[in-house]
Amino acid sequence: MFIVRWFLGRIILLLNFIFTPKKRKRPQDEQTMIDAATEQLALYQYKACPFCVKVRRAMRRQGLNIATLDAKQDPHKSTLVSEGGQAKVPCLRIEENGEIRWMYESSDIINYLDKRFA
């Protein structure tokens, strides 16, 4: 099973590399404001997870510079479980007005990003 997952993961990464979407072009001052807003966001993800790839592609299409954290690595994994409550990816950590929210579904994350930054 490990070999099948590894192989499929490499195919997903290759196809993502070949068909990478173009970044959205914005005026510099608008992009600076969006970059400041995205500093409060972090995406916990696995590199070859198809749902994580879906979210990263949506982020790229919108030109969002959101930090991506590998949830397989111990400090990020333990933070995801202890603060977010689940070891599930993709997960967007949203910090707004001193409050932290954890959003887990890829479609919900993409809808949130579309509403906030589109």
C-alpha positions as CSV (number, residue, x, y, z in Angstrom):
1,M,0.0,0.0,0.0
2,F,2.9,2.4,0.8
3,I,4.3,1.9,-2.7
4,V,0.9,2.7,-4.3
5,R,0.5,5.8,-2.3
6,W,4.0,6.9,-3.0
7,F,3.6,6.4,-6.7
8,L,0.2,8.1,-6.9
9,G,1.6,11.0,-4.8
10,R,4.5,11.5,-7.3
11,I,2.0,11.5,-10.2
12,I,-0.1,14.1,-8.5
13,L,3.0,16.3,-7.9
14,L,4.1,15.9,-11.5
15,L,0.7,16.8,-12.9
16,N,0.5,19.8,-10.5
17,F,4.0,20.9,-11.7
18,I,3.1,20.5,-15.4
19,F,-0.3,22.2,-15.2
20,T,0.5,24.9,-12.6
21,P,-2.0,27.8,-12.8
22,K,-0.9,31.3,-13.4
23,K,-0.8,33.8,-10.6
24,R,-3.3,36.6,-10.5
25,K,-1.7,40.0,-11.3
26,R,-2.6,42.9,-9.1
27,P,-1.4,46.4,-8.6
28,Q,1.6,46.5,-6.2
29,D,-0.2,48.4,-3.4
30,E,-3.2,46.1,-3.6
31,Q,-0.9,43.0,-3.4
32,T,0.9,44.5,-0.5
33,M,-2.4,44.9,1.4
34,I,-3.3,41.3,0.6
35,D,0.1,40.0,1.7
36,A,-0.3,41.8,5.0
37,A,-3.7,40.1,5.5
38,T,-2.4,36.7,4.6
39,E,0.3,36.9,7.3
40,Q,-2.4,35.8,9.7
41,L,-3.1,32.6,7.8
42,A,-1.2,29.3,7.7
43,L,-2.0,26.1,5.7
44,Y,-1.2,22.8,7.3
45,Q,-0.8,20.3,4.5
46,Y,0.9,17.2,3.1
47,K,2.8,17.8,-0.1
48,A,1.2,15.0,-2.2
49,C,-2.3,15.1,-0.8
50,P,-4.7,15.8,-3.7
51,F,-7.0,18.0,-1.5
52,C,-4.0,20.0,-0.3
53,V,-2.9,20.4,-4.0
54,K,-6.4,21.7,-4.8
55,V,-6.1,24.4,-2.1
56,R,-2.5,25.3,-3.0
57,R,-3.6,25.7,-6.7
58,A,-6.5,28.0,-5.6
59,M,-4.0,30.0,-3.5
60,R,-1.7,30.4,-6.5
61,R,-4.6,31.4,-8.9
62,Q,-5.4,34.2,-6.5
63,G,-1.8,35.2,-5.9
64,L,-2.0,34.6,-2.1
65,N,1.2,34.2,-0.1
66,I,0.0,32.0,2.7
67,A,2.6,30.0,4.7
68,T,2.4,26.3,4.1
69,L,3.4,24.0,7.0
70,D,4.2,20.3,6.6
71,A,1.8,18.5,9.0
72,K,3.9,15.4,8.9
73,Q,6.7,17.1,10.7
74,D,6.5,16.9,14.5
75,P,6.2,20.5,15.7
76,H,3.5,21.3,13.1
77,K,1.7,17.9,13.6
78,S,1.5,18.4,17.4
79,T,0.3,22.0,17.0
80,L,-2.4,20.8,14.5
81,V,-3.6,18.1,16.9
82,S,-3.4,20.1,20.2
83,E,-4.8,23.4,18.9
84,G,-6.9,22.3,15.9
85,G,-8.2,19.2,17.5
86,Q,-7.6,16.8,14.5
87,A,-4.7,15.4,12.5
88,K,-6.5,16.1,9.3
89,V,-5.3,18.1,6.2
90,P,-5.7,20.5,4.6
91,C,-6.3,22.8,7.5
92,L,-6.2,26.5,7.3
93,R,-5.3,28.3,10.6
94,I,-7.1,31.7,10.6
95,E,-6.2,34.4,13.1
96,E,-8.6,37.3,13.2
97,N,-9.1,39.8,16.0
98,G,-7.0,37.8,18.4
99,E,-9.1,34.7,17.8
100,I,-7.9,31.5,16.1
101,R,-10.1,29.3,13.9
102,W,-9.2,26.1,12.2
103,M,-10.9,25.3,8.9
104,Y,-10.5,21.7,7.6
105,E,-12.4,21.0,4.4
106,S,-10.7,21.9,1.1
107,S,-13.9,23.3,-0.5
108,D,-14.6,25.4,2.6
109,I,-11.0,26.8,2.6
110,I,-11.3,27.7,-1.1
111,N,-14.7,29.3,-0.6
112,Y,-13.3,31.3,2.4
113,L,-10.3,32.5,0.3
114,D,-12.5,33.4,-2.6
115,K,-14.9,35.5,-0.5
116,R,-12.1,37.2,1.4
117,F,-9.6,37.9,-1.3
118,A,-11.3,37.7,-4.7
